[in-house]
């Protein structure tokens, strides 16, 4: 069991395994996006998807029935694969998506915004 109000520097899967079932109200995570795959320590996209499957299964286990999971990602094709994993391997349901557009309304001219993307 993890102690409350303490910061842990451990692998998320190791930490999740130390949390009681159905005890968490909210999980807010920003996992590695796996953009470069091999450059970020993942051998293949399948390794990344397998890792995220394990994370989602553990999130499902520790979330209360009324709990929520929010996770960030930036590649729509990978988001689709991750959503399929969630649907197939967990009891979590998708209540909707939140899209963050860093450039709309930011006051940046379109040319600069396009270069930053």
C-alpha positions as CSV (number, residue, x, y, z in Angstrom):
1,X,0.0,0.0,0.0
2,X,1.3,3.4,-0.9
3,X,1.4,6.2,1.7
4,X,-0.8,9.2,1.0
5,X,0.6,12.6,0.4
6,X,4.0,11.3,-0.6
7,X,5.8,11.5,-3.9
8,X,7.1,8.2,-5.4
9,X,9.7,7.9,-8.1
10,X,8.8,4.4,-9.3
11,X,7.4,2.8,-12.5
12,X,3.7,3.5,-12.8
13,X,2.9,-0.2,-13.1
14,X,4.8,-1.0,-9.9
15,X,3.0,1.9,-8.2
16,X,-0.5,0.9,-9.5
17,X,0.0,-2.6,-8.2
18,X,0.4,-1.2,-4.7
19,X,-3.0,0.5,-4.7
20,X,-6.1,-1.2,-3.4
21,X,-8.9,-2.2,-5.8
22,X,-11.6,0.4,-6.4
23,X,-10.0,3.0,-4.2
24,X,-9.2,5.9,-6.6
25,X,-11.5,8.6,-7.8
26,X,-9.4,10.1,-10.6
27,X,-6.4,9.1,-12.7
28,X,-4.9,11.9,-14.8
29,X,-1.9,10.7,-16.8
30,X,0.3,11.9,-19.6
31,X,2.0,8.7,-20.8
32,X,4.9,8.7,-23.3
33,X,3.5,9.4,-26.7
34,X,5.8,6.9,-28.4
35,X,6.3,9.3,-31.3
36,X,9.8,8.1,-32.2
37,X,9.3,4.5,-30.9
38,X,12.9,3.3,-30.8
39,X,14.3,6.6,-29.7
40,X,12.1,6.6,-26.6
41,X,13.1,3.2,-25.4
42,X,10.3,1.2,-27.1
43,X,11.5,-1.4,-29.7
44,X,8.2,-1.4,-31.6
45,X,4.8,0.2,-31.5
46,X,3.4,-3.2,-30.3
47,X,5.6,-3.0,-27.2
48,X,4.2,0.5,-26.5
49,X,0.6,-0.7,-27.0
50,X,1.2,-3.7,-24.7
51,X,2.7,-1.5,-22.0
52,X,-0.4,0.8,-22.2
53,X,-2.7,-2.2,-22.1
54,X,-1.1,-3.1,-18.8
55,X,-1.5,0.4,-17.5
56,X,-5.2,0.6,-18.5
57,X,-6.0,-2.8,-16.9
58,X,-4.4,-1.6,-13.7
59,X,-6.3,1.7,-13.9
60,X,-9.5,-0.2,-14.3
61,X,-8.7,-2.2,-11.2
62,X,-8.0,0.7,-8.9
63,X,-10.6,3.1,-10.1
64,X,-13.8,3.3,-8.2
65,X,-17.0,2.5,-10.2
66,X,-17.6,6.3,-10.2
67,X,-14.0,7.1,-11.0
68,X,-12.6,8.8,-14.1
69,X,-9.5,8.3,-16.2
70,X,-8.0,11.1,-18.3
71,X,-5.0,10.5,-20.5
72,X,-3.2,12.7,-23.0
73,X,-2.0,11.6,-26.4
74,X,-1.2,13.3,-29.6
75,X,-1.4,10.8,-32.4
76,X,-5.0,10.0,-33.5
77,X,-4.2,6.7,-35.1
78,X,-2.6,5.6,-31.8
79,X,-5.4,7.0,-29.8
80,X,-7.8,4.8,-31.8
81,X,-5.7,1.7,-31.0
82,X,-5.5,2.7,-27.3
83,X,-9.3,3.2,-27.3
84,X,-9.7,-0.3,-28.8
85,X,-7.5,-1.7,-26.0
86,X,-9.6,0.0,-23.4
87,X,-12.8,-1.3,-24.9
88,X,-11.5,-4.9,-25.3
89,X,-9.5,-5.3,-22.1
90,X,-11.2,-3.2,-19.4
91,X,-14.7,-2.2,-18.1
92,X,-13.9,1.5,-18.7
93,X,-16.2,3.5,-20.9
94,X,-15.4,6.5,-23.0
95,X,-17.6,9.4,-22.0
96,X,-16.0,11.7,-24.5
97,X,-12.8,13.3,-25.8
98,X,-11.2,16.6,-24.9
99,X,-9.2,18.1,-27.6
100,X,-6.6,20.8,-26.8
101,X,-5.7,23.1,-29.7
102,X,-2.6,24.9,-28.6
103,X,-2.8,27.5,-31.3
104,X,-6.5,28.5,-31.7
105,X,-7.1,31.7,-29.8
106,X,-3.5,32.0,-28.7
107,X,-2.9,35.2,-30.6
108,X,-0.2,33.6,-32.8
109,X,-0.3,34.4,-36.4
110,X,-1.1,31.3,-38.5
111,X,2.3,31.1,-40.2
112,X,4.1,31.0,-36.8
113,X,1.6,28.4,-35.4
114,X,2.1,26.3,-38.5
115,X,5.9,26.3,-38.1
116,X,5.6,25.3,-34.4
117,X,3.4,22.4,-35.2
